[in-house]
Amino acid sequence: MTLRVYIISRILLTIPMILILLTMVFVIIRVLPGDPVLLHFEKTEHPEAIEEMRQKLGLDKPIWAQYFDYLFGLLRGDLGKSMHDFSPIAEQIFSAFPATLELAIYSTIIAVSIGIFLGVEASKSYNKPKDHTIRIFGIVTYAIPIFFLGMLLQIIFAVNLRWLPVGGRTYPTMEPKGLKMSLSQLPEGFTIHLLLSCMAGLMISILCFAALKLKGKKITRKILGILISIFFIIWILWAWVGWYFISKGELHIATGLYTIDSLLEGNLYKFAEAIRYLILPSLTLGLVLSGVFIRLTRSNMLETIRLDFVTAAKARGLKETTVIYGYALKNAFLPILTMMGLQFAALLGGAILTETTFSWPGLGRYIVDRINFRDYTAIQGAIVFFGILVSIVSLVTDLLYAYLDPRIRL
């Protein structure tokens, strides 16, 4: 099985998996006991008000009609309306998600860095005091309750030492705004802008051509057609995006990730503040998750170090660091990659305990708030969003796994 066929088959398998997930969430939410509409009214409420709310939420329709409205709405990016204030759920989720994404990225970096380094060191010192110490550290960090570790770090570094903030994401009114530039419209109009934009497509096509030449690829008709297609795609996209911002009179690029937006804004003070607020929650999550990577790295490295190619590399006189990190770890990395994908996907769903402990305004805290309000439609939307994210991350992990290890495509 070629890599292309494997990729197509995995994508096709992901589609029914997401559809089954959406159906299960829809059914489970509706078979739960109680009427979600009645939870928001007093017993003496007028029946017309209850029926009006039911119509606004679309709950007055037959169950099959609700299901298809639900699916067609998801295709448009519509996750429904909140039962609390009737605002679009998609906007609420996407406003909370960047905070969770930023926390997940930095937590994963910390967990993987600590886990791989200590796991490798433990495998190098097998059955020695250093190995036992690292194994105990991994067990303790994985077993410790995450909220307890978070509060402990808050007491030490925020309350007693006053080095770091207790919680939150940044000071109020200190949120970075990203890159903002005022643009003046070209006097010649869109035609001259379209002609000038062809340079972007030409530059990308030349870079692709140079990369193929460096790899020694022969330029066939098929490759030439791909290069021409890249040229026109980049040309049209660059022209459209550029003209869109020029027509608005400003260029505004913001990711919602404070560390990136502060750099786009060019404000190093805001960047430093964003890092300060990130340290405690990301360190808490990273330390707890590092225990998994320590044990996984250690067990896989112990198997890999005993293989013949590692023995041969040592016999050739290579440095131990080169043998361990350049040969052994590279071959033992595939199971670690799978675990990275799974853990990162789980964090994207919202690290509820960590976000609650540190008052982090992310997806996990959003779900807790919606549960407290008994906002069933918002809970449903958040679960669906989380499920789709997990499916996409799992798909990307599988594709990376197949690219790095061709044996699984056989």
C-alpha positions as a printed Julia matrix, in Angstrom:
410×3 Matrix{Float64}:
   0.0    0.0     0.0
   1.48   3.35   -1.04
   1.49   6.38    1.21
  -1.1    8.12   -1.0
  -3.54   5.19   -0.73
  -2.96   5.01    3.04
  -3.7    8.73    3.44
  -6.91   8.51    1.39
  -8.1    5.42    3.29
  -7.46   7.06    6.67
  -9.34  10.21    5.64
 -12.28   8.14    4.38
 -12.35   6.2     7.66
 -12.29   9.43    9.68
 -15.5   10.73    8.03
 -17.85   7.94    9.29
 -16.12   8.04   12.68
 -16.98  11.73   13.05
 -20.53  11.09   11.82
 -21.02   8.32   14.41
 -19.68  10.64   17.11
 -22.06  13.44   16.11
 -25.01  11.05   16.1
 -24.14   9.62   19.52
 -23.82  13.07   21.07
 -27.14  14.15   19.54
 -28.97  11.05   20.81
 -27.42  11.02   24.3
 -28.22  14.69   24.94
 -31.86  14.11   23.98
 -32.46  10.89   25.91
 -31.24  12.39   29.18
 -34.1   12.67   31.68
 -35.78  16.03   32.12
 -36.68  18.86   29.78
 -33.73  21.26   29.31
 -36.09  24.15   28.53
 -38.0   23.8    31.82
 -34.73  24.05   33.77
 -34.57  27.74   32.9
 -38.03  28.66   34.11
 -39.89  28.77   37.37
 -42.84  26.43   37.86
 -45.25  29.37   37.59
 -43.84  30.58   34.26
 -46.36  31.27   31.52
 -46.6   28.42   28.94
 -46.23  30.9    26.04
 -42.74  31.91   27.24
 -41.7   28.27   27.51
 -42.98  27.52   24.01
 -41.25  30.62   22.61
 -37.91  29.46   23.98
 -38.51  25.98   22.64
 -39.08  27.45   19.16
 -35.94  29.61   19.34
 -33.87  26.51   20.1
 -35.61  24.43   17.43
 -36.8   21.86   19.98
 -40.41  22.07   18.79
 -39.57  20.12   15.61
 -39.66  16.31   15.22
 -36.49  14.51   16.34
 -35.46  13.59   12.77
 -35.84  17.21   11.64
 -33.72  18.37   14.6
 -31.06  15.82   13.63
 -30.77  17.0    10.01
 -30.86  20.67   11.07
 -28.08  19.8    13.49
 -25.95  18.16   10.75
 -26.53  20.89    8.16
 -25.74  23.51   10.78
 -22.43  21.81   11.55
 -21.52  21.87    7.86
 -22.0   25.65    7.98
 -19.98  25.91   11.2
 -23.15  26.56   13.23
 -23.08  24.75   16.59
 -26.41  26.14   17.69
 -27.43  28.84   20.16
 -26.77  28.96   23.87
 -29.74  28.33   26.13
 -28.33  30.88   28.55
 -28.24  34.02   26.38
 -29.1   32.77   22.84
 -25.67  33.79   21.54
 -23.95  31.61   18.9
 -22.1   28.72   20.55
 -19.44  28.67   17.83
 -18.36  32.23   18.74
 -18.15  31.31   22.44
 -16.07  28.2    21.74
 -13.7   29.92   19.32
 -13.16  32.77   21.77
 -12.15  30.27   24.5
 -10.25  27.8    22.33
  -7.05  29.89   21.68
  -6.34  29.97   25.42
  -6.64  26.18   25.61
  -4.53  25.73   22.46
  -1.74  27.91   23.84
  -1.77  26.06   27.17
  -1.79  22.68   25.37
   1.19  23.6    23.16
   3.43  24.76   26.0
   2.35  21.93   28.31
   3.13  19.34   25.63
   6.54  20.9    24.99
   7.38  20.74   28.71
   6.04  17.19   29.12
   7.83  15.81   26.06
  11.12  17.59   26.83
  11.24  16.39   30.46
   9.88  12.93   29.64
  12.22  12.14   26.75
  15.32  13.51   28.46
  14.72  11.69   31.76
  13.56   8.53   29.95
  16.78   8.41   27.93
  18.9    9.08   31.0
  17.1    6.3    32.88
  17.72   3.81   30.04
  21.42   4.73   29.96
  21.69   4.05   33.72
  19.59   0.87   33.76
  19.05  -0.6    37.24
  21.26   2.03   38.88
  20.31   4.6    41.53
  19.81   7.23   38.82
  17.38   4.93   37.0
  15.41   4.19   40.17
  15.24   7.89   41.08
  13.88   8.85   37.67
  11.33   6.03   37.73
  10.07   7.14   41.16
   9.86  10.73   39.9
   7.8    9.59   36.92
   5.41   7.55   39.08
   4.95  10.38   41.6
   4.32  13.09   38.97
   1.79  10.93   37.15
  -0.02   9.89   40.33
  -0.18  13.29   42.02
  -3.59  15.05   41.65
  -3.19  17.84   39.16
  -5.19  20.36   41.21
  -3.04  19.62   44.28
   0.19  20.17   42.33
  -1.25  23.36   40.86
  -2.2   24.78   44.27
   1.19  23.75   45.68
   3.01  25.66   42.91
   0.69  28.63   43.46
   1.51  28.72   47.18
   5.27  28.47   46.58
   5.84  30.7    43.54
   2.85  33.05   43.61
   1.89  33.54   47.27
   5.17  33.09   49.15
   7.85  34.08   46.63
   5.61  36.41   44.58
   7.52  35.55   41.4
   4.55  34.56   39.28
   0.84  35.44   39.12
  -1.67  33.18   40.86
  -4.02  32.79   37.91
  -5.57  34.37   34.86
  -4.07  34.87   31.45
  -2.82  38.46   31.62
  -3.6   41.81   33.22
  -7.01  43.27   32.28
  -6.77  45.61   29.24
  -3.27  44.2    28.55
  -4.34  41.67   25.9
  -2.08  41.82   22.82
  -3.91  42.85   19.67
  -1.63  41.21   17.11
  -0.35  42.89   13.97
  -2.23  46.02   12.86
  -1.23  48.08    9.85
  -3.05  50.86    8.02
  -3.18  50.25    4.27
  -3.84  52.72    1.49
  -5.75  51.51   -1.55
  -3.84  51.38   -4.82
  -4.96  54.21   -7.09
  -4.9   51.93  -10.14
  -7.49  49.57   -8.6
  -7.66  45.79   -8.53
  -6.17  45.14  -12.0
  -2.7   46.45  -11.21
  -2.81  44.71   -7.82
  -3.64  41.4    -9.55
  -0.71  41.79  -11.94
   1.71  42.62   -9.12
   0.5   39.62   -7.12
   1.79  37.2    -9.75
   5.27  37.66   -8.23
   4.17  35.72   -5.13
   3.13  32.71   -7.19
   6.29  32.94   -9.27
   8.56  33.01   -6.2
   6.85  29.99   -4.59
   7.03  28.05   -7.87
  10.75  28.85   -8.23
  11.4   27.67   -4.67
   9.55  24.4    -5.38
  11.52  23.98   -8.61
  14.83  24.58   -6.79
  13.91  22.07   -4.06
  13.14  19.41   -6.68
  16.44  20.07   -8.43
  18.36  19.77   -5.16
  16.75  16.37   -4.62
  17.76  15.32   -8.14
  14.17  14.98   -9.38
  13.59  14.94  -13.1
  11.12  17.58  -14.25
   8.4   15.6   -16.01
   5.16  16.87  -17.54
   3.31  15.91  -14.38
   5.69  17.89  -12.13
   5.61  20.82  -14.54
   1.82  20.82  -14.4
   1.94  20.82  -10.6
   4.35  23.78  -10.6
   2.09  25.72  -12.97
  -0.93  24.92  -10.77
   0.96  26.12   -7.68
   1.81  29.34   -9.53
  -1.84  30.14  -10.35
  -3.2   29.07   -6.93
  -0.71  31.22   -5.0
  -1.22  34.11   -7.44
  -5.01  34.15   -7.07
  -5.0   33.59   -3.29
  -2.36  36.27   -2.7
  -4.25  38.73   -4.87
  -7.58  38.04   -3.15
  -6.2   38.19    0.42
  -4.17  41.31   -0.32
  -7.1   43.11   -1.92
  -9.4   42.09    0.92
  -7.19  43.85    3.49
  -6.54  46.82    1.19
 -10.31  47.3     0.72
 -10.78  47.33    4.5
  -7.96  49.85    4.84
  -6.04  47.84    7.44
  -4.15  44.62    7.93
  -5.05  42.88   11.18
  -3.52  39.47   11.98
  -4.34  37.99   15.39
  -4.17  34.34   16.44
  -5.63  34.55   19.94
  -2.38  33.09   21.29
  -1.0   35.85   23.51
   2.66  34.87   23.11
   2.4   35.04   19.32
   0.14  38.1    19.17
   2.46  40.07   21.46
   5.37  39.32   19.11
   3.27  40.3    16.09
   2.46  43.52   17.94
   6.17  43.98   18.64
   5.57  44.4    22.38
   8.18  42.42   24.34
   6.68  43.48   27.67
   3.35  41.85   26.8
   5.25  38.78   25.59
   7.08  38.52   28.92
   3.78  38.92   30.8
   2.13  36.24   28.68
   5.0   33.86   29.48
   4.77  34.68   33.21
   1.07  33.79   33.29
   1.73  30.61   31.28
   4.53  29.19   33.43
   2.54  27.8    36.36
  -0.39  26.17   34.5
   1.8   24.77   31.71
   4.4   23.53   34.21
   1.67  21.83   36.24
   0.24  20.04   33.22
   3.7   19.3    31.8
   5.0   17.72   35.01
   1.96  15.48   35.4
   2.1   14.3    31.77
   5.89  13.86   31.8
   5.51  10.68   33.86
   3.86   8.93   30.89
   6.66   9.94   28.53
   9.37   8.95   31.02
   8.09   5.39   31.29
   7.36   5.06   27.58
  10.74   6.45   26.5
  12.63   4.34   29.01
  10.95   1.05   28.02
  11.37   1.65   24.27
  14.98   2.81   24.65
  15.89  -0.27   26.68
  14.66  -2.46   23.8
  16.33  -0.35   21.1
  19.72  -0.1    22.83
  20.08  -3.9    22.72
  19.58  -4.1    18.93
  22.43  -4.91   16.58
  22.59  -1.58   14.76
  23.23   0.25   18.06
  26.0   -2.21   18.94
  27.5   -1.69   15.47
  27.37   2.1    15.86
  29.2    1.84   19.19
  31.79  -0.5    17.63
  32.57   2.12   14.97
  33.65   4.46   17.74
  30.81   6.96   17.53
  30.14   9.18   20.51
  27.6    7.88   22.99
  25.45  10.99   22.52
  25.37  10.4    18.76
  24.48   6.74   19.19
  21.77   7.34   21.78
  20.08  10.44   20.33
  20.97  10.03   16.65
  20.27   6.31   16.23
  18.5    4.68   19.19
  16.05   7.47   20.07
  15.11   7.97   16.42
  14.0    4.34   16.16
  12.29   4.35   19.56
  10.4    7.56   18.84
   7.36   6.18   17.0
   5.38   5.03   20.1
   6.29   8.34   21.75
   4.88  10.2    18.73
   1.59   8.33   19.08
   1.37   9.22   22.77
   2.17  12.86   21.96
  -0.78  12.98   19.57
  -3.16  11.4    22.06
  -2.12  13.62   24.96
  -2.2   16.78   22.83
  -5.68  15.9    21.58
  -6.84  15.37   25.16
  -5.44  18.75   26.2
  -7.22  20.49   23.32
 -10.49  19.33   24.86
  -9.71  21.53   27.79
  -7.63  20.67   30.84
 -10.6   21.26   33.13
  -8.87  20.9    36.5
  -5.87  23.0    35.5
  -7.96  25.76   33.91
 -10.24  25.86   36.94
  -7.32  25.94   39.4
  -5.56  28.78   37.58
  -8.7   30.64   36.4
  -7.53  30.06   32.83
 -10.24  31.23   30.4
 -10.08  28.2    28.12
 -12.37  25.54   26.75
 -12.29  23.42   29.92
 -13.46  26.28   32.1
 -16.08  27.16   29.5
 -17.52  23.64   29.72
 -17.62  23.86   33.54
 -19.49  27.18   33.34
 -21.98  25.76   30.84
 -22.59  22.75   33.09
 -23.28  25.07   36.02
 -25.81  26.97   33.86
 -27.24  23.64   32.6
 -26.75  24.93   29.07
 -27.33  21.66   27.21
 -26.88  23.05   23.7
 -23.53  24.64   24.62
 -22.34  21.4    26.25
 -23.36  19.5    23.12
 -21.49  21.98   20.9
 -18.34  21.8    23.03
 -18.35  17.99   23.04
 -18.79  17.89   19.25
 -16.0   20.42   18.77
 -13.73  18.4    21.05
 -14.59  15.14   19.25
 -13.8   16.61   15.83
 -10.48  17.94   17.16
  -9.51  14.53   18.55
 -10.39  12.9    15.23
  -8.28  15.37   13.26
  -5.28  15.09   15.6
  -5.53  11.29   15.52
  -5.59  11.4    11.71
  -2.51  13.64   11.57
  -0.72  11.36   14.05
  -1.5    8.28   11.94
  -0.23  10.0     8.8
   3.02  11.05   10.51
   3.41   7.52   11.83
   2.96   6.08    8.33
   5.44   8.58    6.87
   8.11   7.76    9.46
   7.52   3.98    9.49
   6.59   2.5     6.07
   6.09  -0.96    7.63
   2.59  -0.09    8.87
   1.45   0.55    5.28
   2.2   -3.04    4.28
